[in-house]
Amino acid sequence: MNDSSKATDRLLAIARSLQHPEQNYGLPEEFVRKLRAALLSDPLLPRPNPSISLWQEPVHPTVSSIQSPTLPSYADIVVIGSGITGCSVSKALLEDDSLESTTRIVVLEARTLASNATGRNGSQLVSPVRHLYNTMCKRHSEETAKEMGRFSFMNIERIMGMLEELDPELQESSEIRHVHKVMVAGDEETWKTSKESLNSFREAIPSHQTTHRVTEQDNLAKDFNIKNGHGVIDHPAGAVWPYRPITGIFERLLVQYHDRLSIETNTPATAIKYISGTASDGSSMPDYPYVIETPRGAIQAKQVIHCTNANAAHLLRPFRSWSYLTKSTLDPVSERFDGGLYYLQQHATTGDIWVGTDYSNIFDVLTSDDTAVPGHSVEALLKFLPKYFVKGWPEDERPELKGVWTGLQGHTSDGLPLVGKLLNRGIGALYASKAGQGVII
């Protein structure tokens, strides 16, 4: 079975979650055809002129567009991608005492540093385990769900600990803060399911029994200024301005490991070849079997690590059809996709509210084009705050819009991250990515 057939089968397996017995699951044939095509399409390279994210302003003055005068010809390890995963991998490798002290690492970034998902979203350091626990038990077993939960909590603690170990200047600019995460259920079914899951979670992991507070619908306006929710579960969490610590860490790594680390922005990896025993210049170099092609020339490497998330399937063809439909509102006539998701946080100093949504045309969701924001998504955001809060915005008054942008996320069909060695040596050695529920650190 070829890769395309396997991907189509995965798509159909996901579609079965719609629980519809009819052929094409009750969706028009032309719509399903377009949907398959979108899921199997090549994400291509990151677009050169993305929509402007306010999280990336101001740009980092020294590393945003950094590159060597001449592209290195050889590297022990090439890391493709400079977001939180690429930064974490690079930092871990450079600090790994088990590697040779001369191990050289080259980071390739298609655009400016941390310009994709990491630089296009506010980082809320939270775990979804509590309100998804029952679902996780059904999919992965109770013991596995417990382990996943513990790992998720340790991951957050480790990130907060790492951030608080940064130098004071970077800590201040990164706006690291301890906050409360308020999860609002928008309908009765979600609220019932979330509470049942939380109760199961509390029984399974007693050490977290008291970390969550449940607020019923009658008290939402008084306690949270929320107008239309069905209930709230809130708990301690963390938050950070993600672009700033990532670019700041890269800047400091370049100083500390100036003879071992190169960062090449605006240098996309366009192809990878595996040529055992042959160097990029034709000479014999058996230890460097990977040739990574870029518009600035080729690099030969011992290993390649893909940290490219939503664009990964451009180089990793078997990964196509990652994106999938969750159980959300999908109208095949208007092609509107509404997962019911709105997420927001408020800046502690300026009072600005950052809010995002997944409401859009389904084919605007299943795309790798982040150069523009669909008008209906902007309209949904502008209408959200007056409808959501009791006080702050009169119904007929729209919030002031300071900026609007979009970003890309890679998702897996089972919701789990992909980390490990690739079997096809011709496309790279290792892969690490998030799956929509968190990042690999």
Number of C-alpha atoms within 10 A of each C-alpha: 5 7 13 15 10 14 19 17 13 15 21 14 12 16 18 12 12 14 9 12 9 8 9 16 16 13 16 12 12 11 14 16 12 12 18 16 14 21 21 23 17 20 21 16 20 22 14 12 11 18 18 18 17 17 19 22 11 9 17 16 9 10 19 20 16 17 17 10 7 9 17 15 15 21 23 17 23 26 25 25 28 31 25 25 24 27 23 18 19 23 16 12 16 20 12 11 9 7 10 9 11 10 14 20 24 23 23 26 28 24 23 20 29 27 25 30 20 25 26 21 22 21 16 20 21 20 19 13 21 22 22 19 25 22 15 20 17 10 12 13 12 17 12 13 22 19 12 16 20 14 13 18 16 12 19 19 16 13 14 19 11 10 19 15 11 15 11 10 9 19 19 14 13 20 17 19 19 13 14 14 20 19 18 24 21 16 13 13 10 15 22 13 15 23 18 16 20 21 15 17 24 17 11 16 14 9 9 12 14 9 10 18 12 14 16 12 18 11 14 19 15 10 10 14 14 21 16 17 20 21 24 26 20 15 16 14 18 18 20 20 21 24 28 25 22 23 26 20 18 24 17 11 19 15 11 12 15 11 12 17 22 22 24 27 23 20 21 20 22 15 15 21 15 18 17 14 14 18 21 21 10 8 9 12 15 13 15 23 22 32 27 26 18 18 10 14 14 21 22 29 25 17 20 25 23 25 27 29 24 26 22 25 21 20 21 19 16 17 18 25 27 21 22 20 21 15 12 12 13 18 13 16 9 9 14 18 21 18 16 13 13 15 14 13 18 11 10 10 6 7 9 12 12 17 17 20 18 18 23 21 19 20 14 20 21 20 17 21 20 19 15 15 17 14 9 13 18 17 11 16 20 17 15 16 22 19 16 16 18 18 14 12 14 13 14 9 12 14 16 8 9 8 10 17 19 21 23 20 18 21 22 19 17 11 14 14 19 16 14 12 13 15 10 11 17 16 21 26 19 18 20 22 27 24 22 15 15 19 17 17 17
